[in-house]
Amino acid sequence: MGKRFWTPENRAVVMLSLAFGFVFFDRNALNFLTPFFAPEMGLSNTQIGLLSSGLSLTWAVSGFMLGLWADASGRRKQALV
């Protein structure tokens, strides 16, 4: 008999993919909502780009730091959850 597809590993991959998708949409919300708030706040294209870059950089640094903490503490499952 063949191996089952819905193993705990595959469930984890599906959950992580969905979570990453939601986080990606959240991170990109700033870019899609910019036309609605930029004129009111008087932001230039350069300032909008800096906001987007700062948000992306913050996500990258926090992910790296969380990974370092999870590896150092041995609490990978807690960090993942």
mmCIF file of the N, C-alpha and C atoms, coordinates in Angstrom:
data_MODEL
# 
_entry.id   MODEL 
# 
loop_
_atom_site.group_PDB 
_atom_site.id 
_atom_site.type_symbol 
_atom_site.label_atom_id 
_atom_site.label_alt_id 
_atom_site.label_comp_id 
_atom_site.label_asym_id 
_atom_site.label_entity_id 
_atom_site.label_seq_id 
_atom_site.pdbx_PDB_ins_code 
_atom_site.Cartn_x 
_atom_site.Cartn_y 
_atom_site.Cartn_z 
_atom_site.occupancy 
_atom_site.B_iso_or_equiv 
_atom_site.pdbx_formal_charge 
_atom_site.auth_seq_id 
_atom_site.auth_comp_id 
_atom_site.auth_asym_id 
_atom_site.auth_atom_id 
_atom_site.pdbx_PDB_model_num 
ATOM 1   N N  . MET A 1 1  ? 0.841  -1.181 0.000  1.00 0.00 ? 1  MET A N  1 
ATOM 2   C CA . MET A 1 1  ? 0.000  0.000  0.000  1.00 0.00 ? 1  MET A CA 1 
ATOM 3   C C  . MET A 1 1  ? 0.886  1.243  0.000  1.00 0.00 ? 1  MET A C  1 
ATOM 4   N N  . GLY A 1 2  ? 0.483  2.254  -0.722 1.00 0.00 ? 2  GLY A N  1 
ATOM 5   C CA . GLY A 1 2  ? 1.284  3.469  -0.833 1.00 0.00 ? 2  GLY A CA 1 
ATOM 6   C C  . GLY A 1 2  ? 1.272  4.296  0.436  1.00 0.00 ? 2  GLY A C  1 
ATOM 7   N N  . LYS A 1 3  ? 2.193  5.204  0.505  1.00 0.00 ? 3  LYS A N  1 
ATOM 8   C CA . LYS A 1 3  ? 2.308  6.073  1.660  1.00 0.00 ? 3  LYS A CA 1 
ATOM 9   C C  . LYS A 1 3  ? 1.166  7.098  1.654  1.00 0.00 ? 3  LYS A C  1 
ATOM 10  N N  . ARG A 1 4  ? 0.653  7.407  2.824  1.00 0.00 ? 4  ARG A N  1 
ATOM 11  C CA . ARG A 1 4  ? -0.419 8.395  2.941  1.00 0.00 ? 4  ARG A CA 1 
ATOM 12  C C  . ARG A 1 4  ? 0.125  9.795  2.671  1.00 0.00 ? 4  ARG A C  1 
ATOM 13  N N  . PHE A 1 5  ? -0.731 10.645 2.107  1.00 0.00 ? 5  PHE A N  1 
ATOM 14  C CA . PHE A 1 5  ? -0.310 12.013 1.805  1.00 0.00 ? 5  PHE A CA 1 
ATOM 15  C C  . PHE A 1 5  ? -0.424 12.929 3.020  1.00 0.00 ? 5  PHE A C  1 
ATOM 16  N N  . TRP A 1 6  ? -1.477 12.786 3.802  1.00 0.00 ? 6  TRP A N  1 
ATOM 17  C CA . TRP A 1 6  ? -1.775 13.731 4.871  1.00 0.00 ? 6  TRP A CA 1 
ATOM 18  C C  . TRP A 1 6  ? -1.018 13.372 6.144  1.00 0.00 ? 6  TRP A C  1 
ATOM 19  N N  . THR A 1 7  ? 0.302  13.325 6.042  1.00 0.00 ? 7  THR A N  1 
ATOM 20  C CA . THR A 1 7  ? 1.156  13.016 7.179  1.00 0.00 ? 7  THR A CA 1 
ATOM 21  C C  . THR A 1 7  ? 1.352  14.288 8.017  1.00 0.00 ? 7  THR A C  1 
ATOM 22  N N  . PRO A 1 8  ? 1.818  14.166 9.245  1.00 0.00 ? 8  PRO A N  1 
ATOM 23  C CA . PRO A 1 8  ? 2.070  15.369 10.053 1.00 0.00 ? 8  PRO A CA 1 
ATOM 24  C C  . PRO A 1 8  ? 3.035  16.352 9.388  1.00 0.00 ? 8  PRO A C  1 
ATOM 25  N N  . GLU A 1 9  ? 4.003  15.837 8.668  1.00 0.00 ? 9  GLU A N  1 
ATOM 26  C CA . GLU A 1 9  ? 4.957  16.720 7.978  1.00 0.00 ? 9  GLU A CA 1 
ATOM 27  C C  . GLU A 1 9  ? 4.261  17.534 6.897  1.00 0.00 ? 9  GLU A C  1 
ATOM 28  N N  . ASN A 1 10 ? 3.399  16.877 6.121  1.00 0.00 ? 10 ASN A N  1 
ATOM 29  C CA . ASN A 1 10 ? 2.686  17.597 5.055  1.00 0.00 ? 10 ASN A CA 1 
ATOM 30  C C  . ASN A 1 10 ? 1.684  18.586 5.640  1.00 0.00 ? 10 ASN A C  1 
ATOM 31  N N  . ARG A 1 11 ? 1.054  18.230 6.753  1.00 0.00 ? 11 ARG A N  1 
ATOM 32  C CA . ARG A 1 11 ? 0.158  19.179 7.419  1.00 0.00 ? 11 ARG A CA 1 
ATOM 33  C C  . ARG A 1 11 ? 0.930  20.414 7.868  1.00 0.00 ? 11 ARG A C  1 
ATOM 34  N N  . ALA A 1 12 ? 2.127  20.211 8.400  1.00 0.00 ? 12 ALA A N  1 
ATOM 35  C CA . ALA A 1 12 ? 2.949  21.347 8.832  1.00 0.00 ? 12 ALA A CA 1 
ATOM 36  C C  . ALA A 1 12 ? 3.323  22.228 7.643  1.00 0.00 ? 12 ALA A C  1 
ATOM 37  N N  . VAL A 1 13 ? 3.655  21.608 6.513  1.00 0.00 ? 13 VAL A N  1 
ATOM 38  C CA . VAL A 1 13 ? 3.993  22.387 5.316  1.00 0.00 ? 13 VAL A CA 1 
ATOM 39  C C  . VAL A 1 13 ? 2.792  23.211 4.857  1.00 0.00 ? 13 VAL A C  1 
ATOM 40  N N  . VAL A 1 14 ? 1.613  22.632 4.875  1.00 0.00 ? 14 VAL A N  1 
ATOM 41  C CA . VAL A 1 14 ? 0.408  23.357 4.464  1.00 0.00 ? 14 VAL A CA 1 
ATOM 42  C C  . VAL A 1 14 ? 0.131  24.514 5.424  1.00 0.00 ? 14 VAL A C  1 
ATOM 43  N N  . MET A 1 15 ? 0.233  24.262 6.719  1.00 0.00 ? 15 MET A N  1 
ATOM 44  C CA . MET A 1 15 ? -0.003 25.333 7.701  1.00 0.00 ? 15 MET A CA 1 
ATOM 45  C C  . MET A 1 15 ? 1.011  26.464 7.550  1.00 0.00 ? 15 MET A C  1 
ATOM 46  N N  . LEU A 1 16 ? 2.275  26.113 7.370  1.00 0.00 ? 16 LEU A N  1 
ATOM 47  C CA . LEU A 1 16 ? 3.302  27.142 7.201  1.00 0.00 ? 16 LEU A CA 1 
ATOM 48  C C  . LEU A 1 16 ? 3.100  27.928 5.911  1.00 0.00 ? 16 LEU A C  1 
ATOM 49  N N  . SER A 1 17 ? 2.675  27.253 4.851  1.00 0.00 ? 17 SER A N  1 
ATOM 50  C CA . SER A 1 17 ? 2.414  27.946 3.593  1.00 0.00 ? 17 SER A CA 1 
ATOM 51  C C  . SER A 1 17 ? 1.271  28.935 3.736  1.00 0.00 ? 17 SER A C  1 
ATOM 52  N N  . LEU A 1 18 ? 0.204  28.532 4.406  1.00 0.00 ? 18 LEU A N  1 
ATOM 53  C CA . LEU A 1 18 ? -0.918 29.445 4.629  1.00 0.00 ? 18 LEU A CA 1 
ATOM 54  C C  . LEU A 1 18 ? -0.503 30.626 5.506  1.00 0.00 ? 18 LEU A C  1 
ATOM 55  N N  . ALA A 1 19 ? 0.250  30.339 6.553  1.00 0.00 ? 19 ALA A N  1 
ATOM 56  C CA . ALA A 1 19 ? 0.704  31.411 7.436  1.00 0.00 ? 19 ALA A CA 1 
ATOM 57  C C  . ALA A 1 19 ? 1.599  32.386 6.680  1.00 0.00 ? 19 ALA A C  1 
ATOM 58  N N  . PHE A 1 20 ? 2.506  31.876 5.866  1.00 0.00 ? 20 PHE A N  1 
ATOM 59  C CA . PHE A 1 20 ? 3.385  32.750 5.092  1.00 0.00 ? 20 PHE A CA 1 
ATOM 60  C C  . PHE A 1 20 ? 2.578  33.591 4.109  1.00 0.00 ? 20 PHE A C  1 
ATOM 61  N N  . GLY A 1 21 ? 1.543  32.984 3.520  1.00 0.00 ? 21 GLY A N  1 
ATOM 62  C CA . GLY A 1 21 ? 0.689  33.731 2.596  1.00 0.00 ? 21 GLY A CA 1 
ATOM 63  C C  . GLY A 1 21 ? -0.014 34.892 3.274  1.00 0.00 ? 21 GLY A C  1 
ATOM 64  N N  . PHE A 1 22 ? -0.555 34.653 4.471  1.00 0.00 ? 22 PHE A N  1 
ATOM 65  C CA . PHE A 1 22 ? -1.223 35.731 5.196  1.00 0.00 ? 22 PHE A CA 1 
ATOM 66  C C  . PHE A 1 22 ? -0.240 36.821 5.595  1.00 0.00 ? 22 PHE A C  1 
ATOM 67  N N  . VAL A 1 23 ? 0.943  36.436 6.030  1.00 0.00 ? 23 VAL A N  1 
ATOM 68  C CA . VAL A 1 23 ? 1.959  37.416 6.412  1.00 0.00 ? 23 VAL A CA 1 
ATOM 69  C C  . VAL A 1 23 ? 2.394  38.218 5.197  1.00 0.00 ? 23 VAL A C  1 
ATOM 70  N N  . PHE A 1 24 ? 2.514  37.561 4.063  1.00 0.00 ? 24 PHE A N  1 
ATOM 71  C CA . PHE A 1 24 ? 2.914  38.262 2.832  1.00 0.00 ? 24 PHE A CA 1 
ATOM 72  C C  . PHE A 1 24 ? 1.870  39.301 2.441  1.00 0.00 ? 24 PHE A C  1 
ATOM 73  N N  . PHE A 1 25 ? 0.589  38.933 2.539  1.00 0.00 ? 25 PHE A N  1 
ATOM 74  C CA . PHE A 1 25 ? -0.470 39.902 2.225  1.00 0.00 ? 25 PHE A CA 1 
ATOM 75  C C  . PHE A 1 25 ? -0.443 41.064 3.208  1.00 0.00 ? 25 PHE A C  1 
ATOM 76  N N  . ASP A 1 26 ? -0.190 40.784 4.471  1.00 0.00 ? 26 ASP A N  1 
ATOM 77  C CA . ASP A 1 26 ? -0.121 41.838 5.479  1.00 0.00 ? 26 ASP A CA 1 
ATOM 78  C C  . ASP A 1 26 ? 1.030  42.791 5.182  1.00 0.00 ? 26 ASP A C  1 
ATOM 79  N N  . ARG A 1 27 ? 2.164  42.221 4.807  1.00 0.00 ? 27 ARG A N  1 
ATOM 80  C CA . ARG A 1 27 ? 3.326  43.061 4.513  1.00 0.00 ? 27 ARG A CA 1 
ATOM 81  C C  . ARG A 1 27 ? 3.105  43.911 3.266  1.00 0.00 ? 27 ARG A C  1 
ATOM 82  N N  . ASN A 1 28 ? 2.387  43.382 2.294  1.00 0.00 ? 28 ASN A N  1 
ATOM 83  C CA . ASN A 1 28 ? 2.140  44.127 1.063  1.00 0.00 ? 28 ASN A CA 1 
ATOM 84  C C  . ASN A 1 28 ? 0.956  45.072 1.157  1.00 0.00 ? 28 ASN A C  1 
ATOM 85  N N  . ALA A 1 29 ? 0.207  45.036 2.249  1.00 0.00 ? 29 ALA A N  1 
ATOM 86  C CA . ALA A 1 29 ? -0.952 45.916 2.395  1.00 0.00 ? 29 ALA A CA 1 
ATOM 87  C C  . ALA A 1 29 ? -0.537 47.385 2.312  1.00 0.00 ? 29 ALA A C  1 
ATOM 88  N N  . LEU A 1 30 ? 0.631  47.709 2.859  1.00 0.00 ? 30 LEU A N  1 
ATOM 89  C CA . LEU A 1 30 ? 1.106  49.091 2.800  1.00 0.00 ? 30 LEU A CA 1 
ATOM 90  C C  . LEU A 1 30 ? 1.227  49.561 1.353  1.00 0.00 ? 30 LEU A C  1 
ATOM 91  N N  . ASN A 1 31 ? 1.759  48.720 0.484  1.00 0.00 ? 31 ASN A N  1 
ATOM 92  C CA . ASN A 1 31 ? 1.938  49.112 -0.915 1.00 0.00 ? 31 ASN A CA 1 
ATOM 93  C C  . ASN A 1 31 ? 0.605  49.300 -1.629 1.00 0.00 ? 31 ASN A C  1 
ATOM 94  N N  . PHE A 1 32 ? -0.360 48.433 -1.332 1.00 0.00 ? 32 PHE A N  1 
ATOM 95  C CA . PHE A 1 32 ? -1.647 48.532 -2.019 1.00 0.00 ? 32 PHE A CA 1 
ATOM 96  C C  . PHE A 1 32 ? -2.518 49.666 -1.483 1.00 0.00 ? 32 PHE A C  1 
ATOM 97  N N  . LEU A 1 33 ? -2.333 50.049 -0.243 1.00 0.00 ? 33 LEU A N  1 
ATOM 98  C CA . LEU A 1 33 ? -3.139 51.110 0.357  1.00 0.00 ? 33 LEU A CA 1 
ATOM 99  C C  . LEU A 1 33 ? -2.514 52.497 0.213  1.00 0.00 ? 33 LEU A C  1 
ATOM 100 N N  . THR A 1 34 ? -1.297 52.551 -0.281 1.00 0.00 ? 34 THR A N  1 
ATOM 101 C CA . THR A 1 34 ? -0.587 53.827 -0.419 1.00 0.00 ? 34 THR A CA 1 
ATOM 102 C C  . THR A 1 34 ? -1.361 54.879 -1.215 1.00 0.00 ? 34 THR A C  1 
ATOM 103 N N  . PRO A 1 35 ? -1.992 54.543 -2.344 1.00 0.00 ? 35 PRO A N  1 
ATOM 104 C CA . PRO A 1 35 ? -2.705 55.589 -3.079 1.00 0.00 ? 35 PRO A CA 1 
ATOM 105 C C  . PRO A 1 35 ? -3.823 56.256 -2.280 1.00 0.00 ? 35 PRO A C  1 
ATOM 106 N N  . PHE A 1 36 ? -4.313 55.610 -1.242 1.00 0.00 ? 36 PHE A N  1 
ATOM 107 C CA . PHE A 1 36 ? -5.402 56.174 -0.464 1.00 0.00 ? 36 PHE A CA 1 
ATOM 108 C C  . PHE A 1 36 ? -4.930 57.114 0.645  1.00 0.00 ? 36 PHE A C  1 
ATOM 109 N N  . PHE A 1 37 ? -3.753 56.859 1.212  1.00 0.00 ? 37 PHE A N  1 
ATOM 110 C CA . PHE A 1 37 ? -3.313 57.703 2.321  1.00 0.00 ? 37 PHE A CA 1 
ATOM 111 C C  . PHE A 1 37 ? -2.133 58.612 1.986  1.00 0.00 ? 37 PHE A C  1 
ATOM 112 N N  . ALA A 1 38 ? -1.398 58.345 0.925  1.00 0.00 ? 38 ALA A N  1 
ATOM 113 C CA . ALA A 1 38 ? -0.218 59.156 0.599  1.00 0.00 ? 38 ALA A CA 1 
ATOM 114 C C  . ALA A 1 38 ? -0.572 60.617 0.296  1.00 0.00 ? 38 ALA A C  1 
ATOM 115 N N  . PRO A 1 39 ? -1.587 60.899 -0.520 1.00 0.00 ? 39 PRO A N  1 
ATOM 116 C CA . PRO A 1 39 ? -1.890 62.311 -0.791 1.00 0.00 ? 39 PRO A CA 1 
ATOM 117 C C  . PRO A 1 39 ? -2.322 63.070 0.468  1.00 0.00 ? 39 PRO A C  1 
ATOM 118 N N  . GLU A 1 40 ? -3.075 62.407 1.326  1.00 0.00 ? 40 GLU A N  1 
ATOM 119 C CA . GLU A 1 40 ? -3.547 63.057 2.542  1.00 0.00 ? 40 GLU A CA 1 
ATOM 120 C C  . GLU A 1 40 ? -2.396 63.393 3.487  1.00 0.00 ? 40 GLU A C  1 
ATOM 121 N N  . MET A 1 41 ? -1.384 62.516 3.512  1.00 0.00 ? 41 MET A N  1 
ATOM 122 C CA . MET A 1 41 ? -0.246 62.739 4.396  1.00 0.00 ? 41 MET A CA 1 
ATOM 123 C C  . MET A 1 41 ? 0.881  63.513 3.718  1.00 0.00 ? 41 MET A C  1 
ATOM 124 N N  . GLY A 1 42 ? 0.731  63.784 2.420  1.00 0.00 ? 42 GLY A N  1 
ATOM 125 C CA . GLY A 1 42 ? 1.742  64.548 1.696  1.00 0.00 ? 42 GLY A CA 1 
ATOM 126 C C  . GLY A 1 42 ? 3.047  63.799 1.512  1.00 0.00 ? 42 GLY A C  1 
ATOM 127 N N  . LEU A 1 43 ? 2.973  62.486 1.291  1.00 0.00 ? 43 LEU A N  1 
ATOM 128 C CA . LEU A 1 43 ? 4.185  61.684 1.124  1.00 0.00 ? 43 LEU A CA 1 
ATOM 129 C C  . LEU A 1 43 ? 4.646  61.675 -0.327 1.00 0.00 ? 43 LEU A C  1 
ATOM 130 N N  . SER A 1 44 ? 5.938  61.774 -0.510 1.00 0.00 ? 44 SER A N  1 
ATOM 131 C CA . SER A 1 44 ? 6.503  61.665 -1.850 1.00 0.00 ? 44 SER A CA 1 
ATOM 132 C C  . SER A 1 44 ? 6.755  60.187 -2.162 1.00 0.00 ? 44 SER A C  1 
ATOM 133 N N  . ASN A 1 45 ? 7.080  59.901 -3.416 1.00 0.00 ? 45 ASN A N  1 
ATOM 134 C CA . ASN A 1 45 ? 7.390  58.521 -3.798 1.00 0.00 ? 45 ASN A CA 1 
ATOM 135 C C  . ASN A 1 45 ? 8.612  57.995 -3.054 1.00 0.00 ? 45 ASN A C  1 
ATOM 136 N N  . THR A 1 46 ? 9.577  58.864 -2.795 1.00 0.00 ? 46 THR A N  1 
ATOM 137 C CA . THR A 1 46 ? 10.767 58.460 -2.047 1.00 0.00 ? 46 THR A CA 1 
ATOM 138 C C  . THR A 1 46 ? 10.402 58.057 -0.624 1.00 0.00 ? 46 THR A C  1 
ATOM 139 N N  . GLN A 1 47 ? 9.551  58.833 0.013  1.00 0.00 ? 47 GLN A N  1 
ATOM 140 C CA . GLN A 1 47 ? 9.132  58.513 1.379  1.00 0.00 ? 47 GLN A CA 1 
ATOM 141 C C  . GLN A 1 47 ? 8.324  57.220 1.427  1.00 0.00 ? 47 GLN A C  1 
ATOM 142 N N  . ILE A 1 48 ? 7.494  56.998 0.443  1.00 0.00 ? 48 ILE A N  1 
ATOM 143 C CA . ILE A 1 48 ? 6.717  55.758 0.375  1.00 0.00 ? 48 ILE A CA 1 
ATOM 144 C C  . ILE A 1 48 ? 7.650  54.566 0.208  1.00 0.00 ? 48 ILE A C  1 
ATOM 145 N N  . GLY A 1 49 ? 8.658  54.715 -0.646 1.00 0.00 ? 49 GLY A N  1 
ATOM 146 C CA . GLY A 1 49 ? 9.637  53.655 -0.834 1.00 0.00 ? 49 GLY A CA 1 
ATOM 147 C C  . GLY A 1 49 ? 10.415 53.365 0.436  1.00 0.00 ? 49 GLY A C  1 
ATOM 148 N N  . LEU A 1 50 ? 10.765 54.417 1.174  1.00 0.00 ? 50 LEU A N  1 
ATOM 149 C CA . LEU A 1 50 ? 11.475 54.223 2.441  1.00 0.00 ? 50 LEU A CA 1 
ATOM 150 C C  . LEU A 1 50 ? 10.600 53.518 3.472  1.00 0.00 ? 50 LEU A C  1 
ATOM 151 N N  . LEU A 1 51 ? 9.311  53.846 3.502  1.00 0.00 ? 51 LEU A N  1 
ATOM 152 C CA . LEU A 1 51 ? 8.391  53.143 4.408  1.00 0.00 ? 51 LEU A CA 1 
ATOM 153 C C  . LEU A 1 51 ? 8.321  51.660 4.075  1.00 0.00 ? 51 LEU A C  1 
ATOM 154 N N  . SER A 1 52 ? 8.169  51.354 2.799  1.00 0.00 ? 52 SER A N  1 
ATOM 155 C CA . SER A 1 52 ? 8.092  49.953 2.375  1.00 0.00 ? 52 SER A CA 1 
ATOM 156 C C  . SER A 1 52 ? 9.399  49.217 2.654  1.00 0.00 ? 52 SER A C  1 
ATOM 157 N N  . SER A 1 53 ? 10.504 49.866 2.381  1.00 0.00 ? 53 SER A N  1 
ATOM 158 C CA . SER A 1 53 ? 11.808 49.242 2.631  1.00 0.00 ? 53 SER A CA 1 
ATOM 159 C C  . SER A 1 53 ? 12.034 49.023 4.119  1.00 0.00 ? 53 SER A C  1 
ATOM 160 N N  . GLY A 1 54 ? 11.653 50.001 4.926  1.00 0.00 ? 54 GLY A N  1 
ATOM 161 C CA . GLY A 1 54 ? 11.801 49.853 6.373  1.00 0.00 ? 54 GLY A CA 1 
ATOM 162 C C  . GLY A 1 54 ? 10.970 48.708 6.918  1.00 0.00 ? 54 GLY A C  1 
ATOM 163 N N  . LEU A 1 55 ? 9.759  48.564 6.424  1.00 0.00 ? 55 LEU A N  1 
ATOM 164 C CA . LEU A 1 55 ? 8.908  47.462 6.861  1.00 0.00 ? 55 LEU A CA 1 
ATOM 165 C C  . LEU A 1 55 ? 9.500  46.119 6.452  1.00 0.00 ? 55 LEU A C  1 
ATOM 166 N N  . SER A 1 56 ? 9.958  46.012 5.213  1.00 0.00 ? 56 SER A N  1 
ATOM 167 C CA . SER A 1 56 ? 10.565 44.755 4.751  1.00 0.00 ? 56 SER A CA 1 
ATOM 168 C C  . SER A 1 56 ? 11.842 44.431 5.514  1.00 0.00 ? 56 SER A C  1 
ATOM 169 N N  . LEU A 1 57 ? 12.659 45.434 5.767  1.00 0.00 ? 57 LEU A N  1 
ATOM 170 C CA . LEU A 1 57 ? 13.886 45.223 6.519  1.00 0.00 ? 57 LEU A CA 1 
ATOM 171 C C  . LEU A 1 57 ? 13.585 44.776 7.948  1.00 0.00 ? 57 LEU A C  1 
ATOM 172 N N  . THR A 1 58 ? 12.564 45.363 8.548  1.00 0.00 ? 58 THR A N  1 
ATOM 173 C CA . THR A 1 58 ? 12.172 44.968 9.904  1.00 0.00 ? 58 THR A CA 1 
ATOM 174 C C  . THR A 1 58 ? 11.723 43.516 9.935  1.00 0.00 ? 58 THR A C  1 
ATOM 175 N N  . TRP A 1 59 ? 10.930 43.098 8.940  1.00 0.00 ? 59 TRP A N  1 
ATOM 176 C CA . TRP A 1 59 ? 10.503 41.695 8.861  1.00 0.00 ? 59 TRP A CA 1 
ATOM 177 C C  . TRP A 1 59 ? 11.712 40.780 8.725  1.00 0.00 ? 59 TRP A C  1 
ATOM 178 N N  . ALA A 1 60 ? 12.666 41.156 7.877  1.00 0.00 ? 60 ALA A N  1 
ATOM 179 C CA . ALA A 1 60 ? 13.832 40.308 7.648  1.00 0.00 ? 60 ALA A CA 1 
ATOM 180 C C  . ALA A 1 60 ? 14.694 40.188 8.902  1.00 0.00 ? 60 ALA A C  1 
ATOM 181 N N  . VAL A 1 61 ? 14.957 41.299 9.562  1.00 0.00 ? 61 VAL A N  1 
ATOM 182 C CA . VAL A 1 61 ? 15.800 41.278 10.758 1.00 0.00 ? 61 VAL A CA 1 
ATOM 183 C C  . VAL A 1 61 ? 15.116 40.516 11.885 1.00 0.00 ? 61 VAL A C  1 
ATOM 184 N N  . SER A 1 62 ? 13.811 40.726 12.065 1.00 0.00 ? 62 SER A N  1 
ATOM 185 C CA . SER A 1 62 ? 13.119 40.024 13.146 1.00 0.00 ? 62 SER A CA 1 
ATOM 186 C C  . SER A 1 62 ? 13.076 38.523 12.878 1.00 0.00 ? 62 SER A C  1 
ATOM 187 N N  . GLY A 1 63 ? 12.907 38.121 11.628 1.00 0.00 ? 63 GLY A N  1 
ATOM 188 C CA . GLY A 1 63 ? 12.943 36.696 11.300 1.00 0.00 ? 63 GLY A CA 1 
ATOM 189 C C  . GLY A 1 63 ? 14.303 36.084 11.563 1.00 0.00 ? 63 GLY A C  1 
ATOM 190 N N  . PHE A 1 64 ? 15.346 36.810 11.227 1.00 0.00 ? 64 PHE A N  1 
ATOM 191 C CA . PHE A 1 64 ? 16.697 36.330 11.472 1.00 0.00 ? 64 PHE A CA 1 
ATOM 192 C C  . PHE A 1 64 ? 16.967 36.211 12.970 1.00 0.00 ? 64 PHE A C  1 
ATOM 193 N N  . MET A 1 65 ? 16.560 37.227 13.716 1.00 0.00 ? 65 MET A N  1 
ATOM 194 C CA . MET A 1 65 ? 16.779 37.204 15.168 1.00 0.00 ? 65 MET A CA 1 
ATOM 195 C C  . MET A 1 65 ? 15.972 36.095 15.829 1.00 0.00 ? 65 MET A C  1 
ATOM 196 N N  . LEU A 1 66 ? 14.748 35.881 15.385 1.00 0.00 ? 66 LEU A N  1 
ATOM 197 C CA . LEU A 1 66 ? 13.933 34.803 15.940 1.00 0.00 ? 66 LEU A CA 1 
ATOM 198 C C  . LEU A 1 66 ? 14.557 33.448 15.623 1.00 0.00 ? 66 LEU A C  1 
ATOM 199 N N  . GLY A 1 67 ? 15.119 33.298 14.439 1.00 0.00 ? 67 GLY A N  1 
ATOM 200 C CA . GLY A 1 67 ? 15.801 32.065 14.082 1.00 0.00 ? 67 GLY A CA 1 
ATOM 201 C C  . GLY A 1 67 ? 17.030 31.822 14.943 1.00 0.00 ? 67 GLY A C  1 
ATOM 202 N N  . LEU A 1 68 ? 17.790 32.867 15.191 1.00 0.00 ? 68 LEU A N  1 
ATOM 203 C CA . LEU A 1 68 ? 18.952 32.732 16.075 1.00 0.00 ? 68 LEU A CA 1 
ATOM 204 C C  . LEU A 1 68 ? 18.522 32.338 17.486 1.00 0.00 ? 68 LEU A C  1 
ATOM 205 N N  . TRP A 1 69 ? 17.467 32.977 17.988 1.00 0.00 ? 69 TRP A N  1 
ATOM 206 C CA . TRP A 1 69 ? 16.982 32.651 19.328 1.00 0.00 ? 69 TRP A CA 1 
ATOM 207 C C  . TRP A 1 69 ? 16.490 31.204 19.399 1.00 0.00 ? 69 TRP A C  1 
ATOM 208 N N  . ALA A 1 70 ? 15.752 30.772 18.371 1.00 0.00 ? 70 ALA A N  1 
ATOM 209 C CA . ALA A 1 70 ? 15.222 29.404 18.371 1.00 0.00 ? 70 ALA A CA 1 
ATOM 210 C C  . ALA A 1 70 ? 16.353 28.386 18.337 1.00 0.00 ? 70 ALA A C  1 
ATOM 211 N N  . ASP A 1 71 ? 17.389 28.644 17.556 1.00 0.00 ? 71 ASP A N  1 
ATOM 212 C CA . ASP A 1 71 ? 18.523 27.722 17.496 1.00 0.00 ? 71 ASP A CA 1 
ATOM 213 C C  . ASP A 1 71 ? 19.313 27.711 18.801 1.00 0.00 ? 71 ASP A C  1 
ATOM 214 N N  . ALA A 1 72 ? 19.506 28.885 19.381 1.00 0.00 ? 72 ALA A N  1 
ATOM 215 C CA . ALA A 1 72 ? 20.309 28.968 20.605 1.00 0.00 ? 72 ALA A CA 1 
ATOM 216 C C  . ALA A 1 72 ? 19.584 28.367 21.805 1.00 0.00 ? 72 ALA A C  1 
ATOM 217 N N  . SER A 1 73 ? 18.274 28.550 21.866 1.00 0.00 ? 73 SER A N  1 
ATOM 218 C CA . SER A 1 73 ? 17.527 28.069 23.032 1.00 0.00 ? 73 SER A CA 1 
ATOM 219 C C  . SER A 1 73 ? 17.056 26.633 22.871 1.00 0.00 ? 73 SER A C  1 
ATOM 220 N N  . GLY A 1 74 ? 17.048 26.134 21.649 1.00 0.00 ? 74 GLY A N  1 
ATOM 221 C CA . GLY A 1 74 ? 16.551 24.784 21.403 1.00 0.00 ? 74 GLY A CA 1 
ATOM 222 C C  . GLY A 1 74 ? 15.038 24.700 21.420 1.00 0.00 ? 74 GLY A C  1 
ATOM 223 N N  . ARG A 1 75 ? 14.357 25.819 21.372 1.00 0.00 ? 75 ARG A N  1 
ATOM 224 C CA . ARG A 1 75 ? 12.891 25.865 21.405 1.00 0.00 ? 75 ARG A CA 1 
ATOM 225 C C  . ARG A 1 75 ? 12.334 26.179 20.016 1.00 0.00 ? 75 ARG A C  1 
ATOM 226 N N  . ARG A 1 76 ? 12.656 25.385 19.072 1.00 0.00 ? 76 ARG A N  1 
ATOM 227 C CA . ARG A 1 76 ? 12.207 25.641 17.701 1.00 0.00 ? 76 ARG A CA 1 
ATOM 228 C C  . ARG A 1 76 ? 10.700 25.543 17.562 1.00 0.00 ? 76 ARG A C  1 
ATOM 229 N N  . LYS A 1 77 ? 10.112 24.559 18.215 1.00 0.00 ? 77 LYS A N  1 
ATOM 230 C CA . LYS A 1 77 ? 8.658  24.402 18.091 1.00 0.00 ? 77 LYS A CA 1 
ATOM 231 C C  . LYS A 1 77 ? 7.913  25.606 18.681 1.00 0.00 ? 77 LYS A C  1 
ATOM 232 N N  . GLN A 1 78 ? 8.348  26.086 19.828 1.00 0.00 ? 78 GLN A N  1 
ATOM 233 C CA . GLN A 1 78 ? 7.702  27.255 20.431 1.00 0.00 ? 78 GLN A CA 1 
ATOM 234 C C  . GLN A 1 78 ? 7.882  28.488 19.557 1.00 0.00 ? 78 GLN A C  1 
ATOM 235 N N  . ALA A 1 79 ? 9.052  28.644 18.967 1.00 0.00 ? 79 ALA A N  1 
ATOM 236 C CA . ALA A 1 79 ? 9.289  29.791 18.090 1.00 0.00 ? 79 ALA A CA 1 
ATOM 237 C C  . ALA A 1 79 ? 8.427  29.707 16.841 1.00 0.00 ? 79 ALA A C  1 
ATOM 238 N N  . LEU A 1 80 ? 8.241  28.501 16.347 1.00 0.00 ? 80 LEU A N  1 
ATOM 239 C CA . LEU A 1 80 ? 7.426  28.318 15.153 1.00 0.00 ? 80 LEU A CA 1 
ATOM 240 C C  . LEU A 1 80 ? 5.972  28.635 15.433 1.00 0.00 ? 80 LEU A C  1 
ATOM 241 N N  . VAL A 1 81 ? 5.498  28.188 16.575 1.00 0.00 ? 81 VAL A N  1 
ATOM 242 C CA . VAL A 1 81 ? 4.094  28.443 16.940 1.00 0.00 ? 81 VAL A CA 1 
ATOM 243 C C  . VAL A 1 81 ? 3.916  29.913 17.230 1.00 0.00 ? 81 VAL A C  1 
# 
